[in-house]
Every structure is written in C-alpha cells, then in structure tokens.
Amino acid sequence: MAQQTVKITANDGVHARPATVLVQEAGKYKADINLEYNGKDVNLKSIMGIMSLGIPSGAEVTFKAEGSDEDEALEAIINVVKDQGLGE
C-alpha cells in the first residue's frame, strides 16, 4: 500500500469542485484509493464520501492507494491536490 499525508491549505477546504476533480482522477486507476480524515476512511472514487468528511482548511488528510497501479495513482492524486491549490 502506498500512502501520503498532505495538509489542506485551500481557504474553503475540500469543496465540491476540487472533490470532483479528485474523483475523476481516481477513476482512471484500478487501485483502491481512499481518503482518511479524522479517523474516517472513504473511497476517493465517491464524491458523496469525500463531501461527507467536511474537510476544512488546515486539516491533515492521508491518501492511500492499494493495487497494481497504486504508485502511479497516488502520484497523480497528489499532483491534482497541488495543481488545484488544495494542499501541500
């Protein structure tokens, strides 16, 4: 399993627009990709799951990928986080 923790720096936290971009990127990979925040784990391929976490600015979240293309998937997700100005 590959995983990486990032700090959310966007003023609005993780809201609908960047969450949609994350879901679209995650859907390109076979690996199971999860987002963990505040002790809860959700499937990154589910917009409702991501939105249910209510991730605010300043939060630390962990992205986890497991499967045949886990390293590629995790790298792509982290790039989306940075490109969307979500976190670092």
SVG drawing of the C-alpha trace seen along z (x, -y; Angstrom):
<svg xmlns="http://www.w3.org/2000/svg" viewBox="-23 -31 28 36">
<polyline fill="none" stroke="black" stroke-width="0.4" points="0.0,0.0 1.2,-3.5 0.1,-6.5 0.9,-10.1 -0.3,-12.7 -0.9,-16.3 -2.1,-19.5 -5.1,-21.2 -4.3,-24.8 -7.2,-26.0 -9.3,-28.6 -12.5,-26.7 -11.1,-23.3 -12.1,-20.4 -15.3,-21.6 -17.3,-20.2 -15.2,-21.5 -11.8,-20.0 -13.5,-16.9 -15.0,-16.3 -11.5,-16.6 -10.1,-14.1 -12.9,-11.6 -12.3,-11.9 -8.6,-11.3 -9.0,-8.4 -11.4,-6.8 -8.6,-6.4 -6.8,-3.8 -7.5,-0.2 -6.1,-0.7 -8.4,-1.2 -7.8,-4.8 -9.0,-6.0 -9.0,-9.4 -8.6,-9.4 -9.6,-12.3 -10.4,-12.5 -10.4,-8.7 -12.8,-8.1 -11.8,-6.4 -13.8,-7.0 -13.4,-5.8 -11.8,-8.6 -13.9,-7.4 -17.1,-8.6 -18.0,-12.3 -20.5,-11.8 -17.9,-10.0 -15.4,-12.9 -18.1,-15.5 -19.3,-13.7 -15.9,-14.3 -16.3,-18.1 -12.6,-18.7 -11.7,-22.2 -8.6,-24.3 -5.7,-23.4 -6.7,-19.7 -4.2,-16.9 -5.5,-14.1 -4.0,-10.9 -4.4,-9.4 -4.0,-5.7 -3.7,-3.5 -3.6,0.2 -3.5,2.2 -1.5,2.9 -1.0,-0.8 -1.0,-2.2 2.2,-4.2 1.0,-5.9 -2.4,-6.6 -1.1,-8.1 1.4,-10.3 -1.4,-11.5 -3.7,-12.3 -1.0,-14.3 -0.4,-16.2 -4.1,-17.1 -4.1,-18.3 -1.2,-20.6 -2.5,-21.7 -5.9,-22.6 -4.3,-24.6 -5.9,-22.3 -2.8,-21.5 0.9,-20.8"/>
</svg>
